[in-house]
Amino acid sequence: DIQMTQSPSSLSASVGDRVTITCRASQSIINYLNWYQQKPGKAPKLLVYGASNLQSGVPSRISGSGSGTDFTLTISSLQPEDFATYYCQQTYSAPPWTFGQGTMVEIK
Amino acid sequence: QVQLVESGGGLVRPGGSLRLSCAASGLAFSDSYMNWVRQATGKGLEWLSYISGSGGTIYYADSVKGRFTISRDNAKNSLYLQMNSLRVEDTAVYYCVRSGEMGTANYWGQGTLVTVSS
């Protein structure tokens, strides 16, 4: 099975900061990499699919990049509504479609 | 709009069984690839199982293989998860999830809580 390693596991940042979260796959997954945002008590929400495609309605301050084994989610200017936990997920080939362990973005 | 509504969660003893249901609306259900994903309290997301639109292709995570069974009834726009031989570590919120292009989990239900405890 493909393992997904996210870093950091948590970070503290201020409104307006640039934030970067990384996700590394244990083997090449080409661009079959999705990013989700989850707020407490809520279901996850899709942000980015195919490594760099922004889901409809997601603000343009959020972007994804990468291919192969290394991927990045960037929030260019952190807003109050961005404080949440973020997960990457690989959907390369047949399941299991594994998630990263998550990155909690907290207010500094 | 797309709605996925899970039901069937609750408290069950270790070794017991439970059947979760997911009622889907606002989408072409028989054309939709469906999944179950769970999340233990304070923990990350764990993908559990996938079923194709026809039901002919099914996958499971190793953690539930042989104990859980995914199925669907396209006439009722419903997805199911039969959970047998439940363990304390199966305690979690269980989400019904629709996969779109490239396997993307683009629609999620609100989740149903399963608690396995004596």
HADDOCK unambig.tbl for C-alpha pairs under 7 A between the chains (distance, minus, plus):
assign (segid A and resid 32 and name CA) (segid B and resid 102 and name CA) 6.61 0.50 0.50
assign (segid A and resid 34 and name CA) (segid B and resid 104 and name CA) 6.65 0.50 0.50
assign (segid A and resid 42 and name CA) (segid B and resid 110 and name CA) 6.94 0.50 0.50
assign (segid A and resid 43 and name CA) (segid B and resid 108 and name CA) 6.44 0.50 0.50
assign (segid A and resid 43 and name CA) (segid B and resid 109 and name CA) 6.99 0.50 0.50
assign (segid A and resid 43 and name CA) (segid B and resid 110 and name CA) 5.78 0.50 0.50
assign (segid A and resid 46 and name CA) (segid B and resid 105 and name CA) 6.89 0.50 0.50
assign (segid A and resid 46 and name CA) (segid B and resid 106 and name CA) 5.88 0.50 0.50
assign (segid A and resid 49 and name CA) (segid B and resid 104 and name CA) 6.47 0.50 0.50
assign (segid A and resid 91 and name CA) (segid B and resid 102 and name CA) 6.64 0.50 0.50
assign (segid A and resid 91 and name CA) (segid B and resid 103 and name CA) 5.44 0.50 0.50
assign (segid A and resid 95 and name CA) (segid B and resid 59 and name CA) 6.33 0.50 0.50
assign (segid A and resid 96 and name CA) (segid B and resid 47 and name CA) 6.99 0.50 0.50
assign (segid A and resid 96 and name CA) (segid B and resid 60 and name CA) 6.90 0.50 0.50
assign (segid A and resid 96 and name CA) (segid B and resid 61 and name CA) 5.94 0.50 0.50
assign (segid A and resid 97 and name CA) (segid B and resid 47 and name CA) 6.31 0.50 0.50
assign (segid A and resid 98 and name CA) (segid B and resid 47 and name CA) 6.25 0.50 0.50
assign (segid A and resid 99 and name CA) (segid B and resid 45 and name CA) 6.38 0.50 0.50
assign (segid A and resid 99 and name CA) (segid B and resid 46 and name CA) 6.63 0.50 0.50
assign (segid A and resid 101 and name CA) (segid B and resid 44 and name CA) 5.53 0.50 0.50
assign (segid A and resid 102 and name CA) (segid B and resid 44 and name CA) 6.22 0.50 0.50
